[in-house]
Amino acid sequence: MKKIIYSIVVLFFIIIADIGNGQNMIPKKCYLHLLGTIDKEYPVEMNLVKINDTVYGDFSFIQSRKKPIGKDYGNRISVSGKMSSSDNFILKESNTDLGFVFSGKFISSQNLTGTLEDGSGLHRSLQFEFTEKYPDGSIGLNVYYQKAAMPLVKKPGSPFAGIQLAMLLPGESANPLISDSLIHLMLVKFTGKQIRNNQPEKMLDGMKQIYFENYLAANEGIYRETMASSFNWQSLKFLHVLMNGSHILSFYIDHYAYTGGAHGLQTRQFTVVNLWTGKEVGLSDIFKVNSELQLSRIISDKIHEKNHLPTLQSLKDVGFFSDTVRPSYNFYLTREGIGFYYNQYDIASYANGSFDVFVPFAELKDLLNGGGFIKELIR
């Protein structure tokens, strides 16, 4: 959990760094849906967001059983880094110092190539080639970004509240009804409340204004100069895309908030959307009726395995609230399987952190609703 918060804060400081000269080919703000290969044989999907000279995103192997690495990374890998004014970039795997490192360059506005250090400890350098593509069943997205800060008092050295918001929404669509539904859903997920209109800039302005009002109301009357730093607040909210294809959009929102005290609070909320309808997908759209018990056993076994616990070890003995972990409604899809994400306190104590449990479709064959909208993934 601390590693996740650290990566969010690092992303914050990367974004507020000096911007420097403008990019040659890539816009200052954009979303890129990339398809390509690593070492010419490992197919990959990558979804990147660029804001000024910062790039962040996620990638996954399209064939999870075929990877150029010697250990299991699951099927969702986050990266972040910087891009120079000459369109060179370095992207490092988040939350670790020993993970993937992409070093490369955009050779056109839609094509990038470079070298991947695979993080396996073998120090191998593999070539990669990616191309920006939006095949049938995927959508283009626009980036909306705001950054602001407000001092608590009008004097030098005042504590302050800082906020950054990075939101993605679909652009023009051949089907405006589905597009409007999707825009509304994504705005509701990002703002955390029901909204009256679908105007993203106004939504971000409103979020920023409410945040600063709450900051002043909570701290202005009790401020003491001797405790200035304890009155600093910070809020970081970024939308990531995991999968954009086969008429599925799988995304998540990272939110880190610090309002004083020993540490901040980080949450990660996932959403899966059916792009045929623009509507949110539930577990009942993916799994057969009465499959929860068996699915719970699979998830519990995965937690044992991931945490190197003996099969018969009680999860309660190591800080979990129950020996059987039920499937979370906070889930995501990739082309190879489904992940269940549990934030702090969802299934275990704070000290245990968060849990990301990924289960390949191959291990769920008897539980999946084969006639549902995910049939393109499991056929």
MOZI-V719187 format. One record per residue. N is the residue number from 0. PHI is phi as a letter, one per 20 degrees, with the letter a starting at -180 (none if undefined). NEAR is the number of other C-alpha atoms within 12 Angstrom. Layout:
n=<N & N>
phi=<PHI & PHI>
near=<NEAR & NEAR>
//
This chain:
n=<0 & 1 & 2 & 3 & 4 & 5 & 6 & 7 & 8 & 9 & 10 & 11 & 12 & 13 & 14 & 15 & 16 & 17 & 18 & 19 & 20 & 21 & 22 & 23 & 24 & 25 & 26 & 27 & 28 & 29 & 30 & 31 & 32 & 33 & 34 & 35 & 36 & 37 & 38 & 39 & 40 & 41 & 42 & 43 & 44 & 45 & 46 & 47 & 48 & 49 & 50 & 51 & 52 & 53 & 54 & 55 & 56 & 57 & 58 & 59 & 60 & 61 & 62 & 63 & 64 & 65 & 66 & 67 & 68 & 69 & 70 & 71 & 72 & 73 & 74 & 75 & 76 & 77 & 78 & 79 & 80 & 81 & 82 & 83 & 84 & 85 & 86 & 87 & 88 & 89 & 90 & 91 & 92 & 93 & 94 & 95 & 96 & 97 & 98 & 99 & 100 & 101 & 102 & 103 & 104 & 105 & 106 & 107 & 108 & 109 & 110 & 111 & 112 & 113 & 114 & 115 & 116 & 117 & 118 & 119 & 120 & 121 & 122 & 123 & 124 & 125 & 126 & 127 & 128 & 129 & 130 & 131 & 132 & 133 & 134 & 135 & 136 & 137 & 138 & 139 & 140 & 141 & 142 & 143 & 144 & 145 & 146 & 147 & 148 & 149 & 150 & 151 & 152 & 153 & 154 & 155 & 156 & 157 & 158 & 159 & 160 & 161 & 162 & 163 & 164 & 165 & 166 & 167 & 168 & 169 & 170 & 171 & 172 & 173 & 174 & 175 & 176 & 177 & 178 & 179 & 180 & 181 & 182 & 183 & 184 & 185 & 186 & 187 & 188 & 189 & 190 & 191 & 192 & 193 & 194 & 195 & 196 & 197 & 198 & 199 & 200 & 201 & 202 & 203 & 204 & 205 & 206 & 207 & 208 & 209 & 210 & 211 & 212 & 213 & 214 & 215 & 216 & 217 & 218 & 219 & 220 & 221 & 222 & 223 & 224 & 225 & 226 & 227 & 228 & 229 & 230 & 231 & 232 & 233 & 234 & 235 & 236 & 237 & 238 & 239 & 240 & 241 & 242 & 243 & 244 & 245 & 246 & 247 & 248 & 249 & 250 & 251 & 252 & 253 & 254 & 255 & 256 & 257 & 258 & 259 & 260 & 261 & 262 & 263 & 264 & 265 & 266 & 267 & 268 & 269 & 270 & 271 & 272 & 273 & 274 & 275 & 276 & 277 & 278 & 279 & 280 & 281 & 282 & 283 & 284 & 285 & 286 & 287 & 288 & 289 & 290 & 291 & 292 & 293 & 294 & 295 & 296 & 297 & 298 & 299 & 300 & 301 & 302 & 303 & 304 & 305 & 306 & 307 & 308 & 309 & 310 & 311 & 312 & 313 & 314 & 315 & 316 & 317 & 318 & 319 & 320 & 321 & 322 & 323 & 324 & 325 & 326 & 327 & 328 & 329 & 330 & 331 & 332 & 333 & 334 & 335 & 336 & 337 & 338 & 339 & 340 & 341 & 342 & 343 & 344 & 345 & 346 & 347 & 348 & 349 & 350 & 351 & 352 & 353 & 354 & 355 & 356 & 357 & 358 & 359 & 360 & 361 & 362 & 363 & 364 & 365 & 366 & 367 & 368 & 369 & 370 & 371 & 372 & 373 & 374 & 375 & 376 & 377 & 378>
phi=<none & f & f & f & f & g & f & f & f & f & f & g & f & f & f & e & f & g & f & m & f & f & f & f & c & e & g & f & c & a & d & c & e & d & c & r & c & d & l & m & b & d & f & c & d & c & c & d & c & d & c & l & d & d & c & b & r & b & c & b & f & f & d & f & e & c & c & e & c & e & c & f & d & m & c & b & c & e & c & b & r & c & c & e & f & d & m & e & b & c & d & d & f & f & m & b & e & c & e & f & c & e & c & a & b & f & e & b & f & c & c & c & b & r & c & d & e & e & m & e & n & e & l & e & d & d & f & c & b & c & c & f & b & c & f & g & n & c & c & e & c & d & d & c & b & c & c & b & b & c & f & f & c & e & b & g & m & f & f & b & d & d & b & c & c & c & c & c & b & f & e & f & c & f & c & f & f & f & f & f & f & f & g & f & f & f & f & f & f & f & e & m & b & f & c & d & b & d & e & f & f & f & f & f & f & f & f & f & f & f & f & f & f & f & f & f & f & e & c & f & f & d & f & c & f & f & c & g & f & f & e & f & c & b & c & c & c & c & e & d & d & e & b & b & r & l & m & c & d & d & c & b & d & e & c & d & c & c & c & n & n & f & b & e & c & d & c & c & d & d & b & d & c & e & f & f & d & m & d & f & e & d & f & f & e & d & d & f & f & m & d & f & f & f & f & f & f & f & f & f & f & f & f & g & f & f & e & l & d & g & g & e & f & f & f & f & f & d & o & e & f & b & f & c & e & f & f & e & f & e & c & c & c & c & f & d & r & c & d & d & d & c & f & g & m & f & c & b & f & g & f & f & m & e & c & d & d & d & c & f & g & f & e & c & g & f & d & e & e & f & e & e & f & e & f & f & e & d & f>
near=<27 & 22 & 17 & 30 & 30 & 21 & 29 & 39 & 34 & 25 & 38 & 33 & 24 & 25 & 35 & 24 & 16 & 15 & 19 & 17 & 14 & 19 & 26 & 20 & 22 & 33 & 24 & 28 & 28 & 35 & 41 & 42 & 37 & 38 & 33 & 30 & 31 & 35 & 25 & 17 & 18 & 25 & 28 & 36 & 40 & 45 & 45 & 44 & 45 & 42 & 41 & 36 & 37 & 41 & 41 & 44 & 41 & 38 & 44 & 38 & 34 & 31 & 26 & 30 & 23 & 23 & 26 & 32 & 27 & 15 & 17 & 20 & 28 & 30 & 37 & 42 & 35 & 37 & 40 & 41 & 38 & 39 & 37 & 29 & 23 & 21 & 33 & 28 & 32 & 29 & 38 & 34 & 33 & 30 & 23 & 20 & 17 & 16 & 27 & 36 & 33 & 38 & 31 & 29 & 30 & 29 & 21 & 18 & 22 & 25 & 24 & 33 & 32 & 28 & 28 & 30 & 30 & 30 & 25 & 22 & 15 & 16 & 18 & 18 & 22 & 29 & 25 & 34 & 33 & 36 & 28 & 29 & 24 & 24 & 16 & 15 & 24 & 32 & 40 & 32 & 33 & 28 & 31 & 34 & 33 & 31 & 29 & 23 & 24 & 26 & 27 & 33 & 23 & 11 & 12 & 11 & 16 & 25 & 31 & 33 & 38 & 33 & 38 & 37 & 39 & 45 & 41 & 42 & 38 & 35 & 23 & 17 & 21 & 14 & 17 & 16 & 17 & 25 & 28 & 25 & 26 & 36 & 33 & 31 & 35 & 41 & 34 & 27 & 32 & 36 & 32 & 18 & 16 & 15 & 22 & 14 & 18 & 23 & 19 & 31 & 22 & 19 & 31 & 32 & 22 & 20 & 31 & 30 & 22 & 17 & 30 & 29 & 18 & 18 & 33 & 25 & 15 & 19 & 29 & 24 & 12 & 17 & 23 & 16 & 18 & 12 & 16 & 24 & 22 & 24 & 33 & 33 & 35 & 38 & 37 & 45 & 41 & 43 & 41 & 46 & 51 & 46 & 48 & 41 & 36 & 27 & 31 & 35 & 43 & 40 & 43 & 36 & 35 & 36 & 36 & 34 & 30 & 28 & 30 & 23 & 14 & 8 & 19 & 24 & 32 & 34 & 32 & 36 & 35 & 37 & 42 & 42 & 43 & 34 & 35 & 27 & 23 & 31 & 27 & 34 & 32 & 24 & 33 & 20 & 23 & 36 & 29 & 22 & 16 & 15 & 22 & 25 & 18 & 24 & 35 & 25 & 21 & 28 & 33 & 38 & 28 & 31 & 37 & 26 & 19 & 20 & 18 & 14 & 18 & 17 & 18 & 15 & 20 & 20 & 28 & 20 & 16 & 21 & 20 & 28 & 20 & 18 & 24 & 27 & 32 & 30 & 36 & 29 & 25 & 31 & 35 & 44 & 45 & 45 & 40 & 35 & 35 & 42 & 38 & 41 & 34 & 35 & 31 & 27 & 21 & 27 & 31 & 25 & 22 & 21 & 16 & 24 & 25 & 29 & 36 & 36 & 37 & 39 & 36 & 32 & 32 & 20 & 19 & 28 & 22 & 18 & 29 & 32 & 25 & 20 & 16 & 22 & 32 & 36 & 21 & 19 & 29 & 28 & 17>
//
